[in-house]
Amino acid sequence: MKNIEHINYIHSPASTVFEALTTKEGLSETWTRECRVEPWVGFINEFGFGDEVPTKFKIVELVPNKKIIWHCVESDPEWVGTTVSFDLAEKGGVSSVTLRHKDWKEVTEFYQYCNYNWGFFLYSLKQYCEEGKGIPFQKRKF
């Protein structure tokens, strides 16, 4: 299995980053405005990206200010069965965010495109947590 992994550093408390990754307000500003999100284990978050089939992730684990794990239950066939996790740590007012998208079957063109987009997502998350405004899908120019 293949994995995508990125890390970024955000000049905000881990609690701010955790909230951005677990609430409709945060995820609609950092990833996509088309979302249905609740912050509890077992809930299936739903994310829309225009004309594409909505992406649905079951929340598997939430450890406040430390860890988030989603399991993809519906999306592009290459995503179904994969897991996305966010590991958070805070030191001196700076939070590290390690994003892992695990269990890809193979490296494909779509895998490479998603790898790029996860990096951009972390940049958008940083912008949102530090400056109050992210760059959701609907505002991106690519």
N, C-alpha and C positions, 0 to 999 in steps of 0.2 A: 504494500500500500504506500501511496505517496502522500506527503503532507506539505502544507503551506505554513510558514511561520514568520511572523514579523514582531518587532518590538518598537515601541515609541515611548518618549518621555514627555509627560504633561505637567506643567507647572500649576497643578491644582491638587487638592486633597483626593485620596482614593475614594472617599465618600461621594465626591462630585462626579468622578469618572463612573463609579458604579451606578449612580442615579441616571447618568446619561445613557448607559447601556441597558437599563432595565425599565425605562419609562417611555411612554408614547412621545412626550415632549422631547426627550433626548434623542431617541432613535429617529424621529421624524425630522430633526434638524441635522443629524449626522449621516443618515443612510438614505431613507426615502420617506416622503410625506405620506405615502400610501401605506399605512401600517395599522395593525390592530395588535396591541401589546398589553400584557399584564405582568406584574413582577411576582409570579408565584410558580413553584415547581409543578409541573404537569400541564401548565397552560401551553397552548400552541400559538406562538406568535406568528403573525402573517404579514408579509412584506410584498408590496406590489411595485413593479418597475415597468410602467406603461403597458404595452400590449403583451408582455410575457406572462406565462403562467405564474401566479403568486407563489412565493417561496414560503414554506411553513416549517417552523422549527419548534419542536417540543422542548420546553425548558426542563433539563435533567437535573441541574444543580445550581443553587444560588447560595453563596457564602458572602454575606454583606462585606463590601469593601475589599474582597479577596479573590473571588472566583465566580465565573458564570460559565455554564455548559449548555449548549443547544444541540439537539440531534435533528437533522433534516428529515422530515417525513413526506414532504411534497415539494417539487421544484423541477428544474432541469434534471433529466435522468442521471447526469454525472454527479449531482449534489445529493440525491436521495441516498440515505444511509451514511452520509458523512457527518462529522461532528465539528462544531465550532466552539472553541473555548477562549475565554479571556481571563488571564491571570493578572491580578493587580498587586502591586507592592508600593509602599510609600516610604520615602526617606527624605527628611529635610524639606518637606513641602512639595516634593516632586514625586509624581506617581509614574511607575513604569507599567505599561500595558503590553502583555505578550499575547498576541492573537495567534491561535493555531487552528487551521482548517484541516482536519485529519481524515484519513481513510479513503482518499481518492484511489480509484482503481489503476489509473495510469496518467502520465503526463500528456495532455492533449493541448490543442490550441486554446480550448475553453479554460483549462486549468491555468495556462499562462496568463490569459486575460483576467481571470479571477485573482490570480496572485497580484497582479498590478492593482486591481481595484481594491483589494483588502488593504494594501499599502495606502492608497488614497483615502479609504475609509478612516484609517488611523490618523491621517492628517486632518480630516474633517472633524474627527472626535477631539483632537488637540485644539483646533480653532474654536470649537463650541465650548469646551471646558475653560479655555483661557480667555476667550474674547466674547463669548456669548452668542456666537453665530457660526454654525457649521456650513457645509456645502452638500446638501442632500442631492440625490439623484436628479431631481427636477431642475436643479440649478447648474448641473455640470455641463460642460461643453465638449464632451467626447463621447 
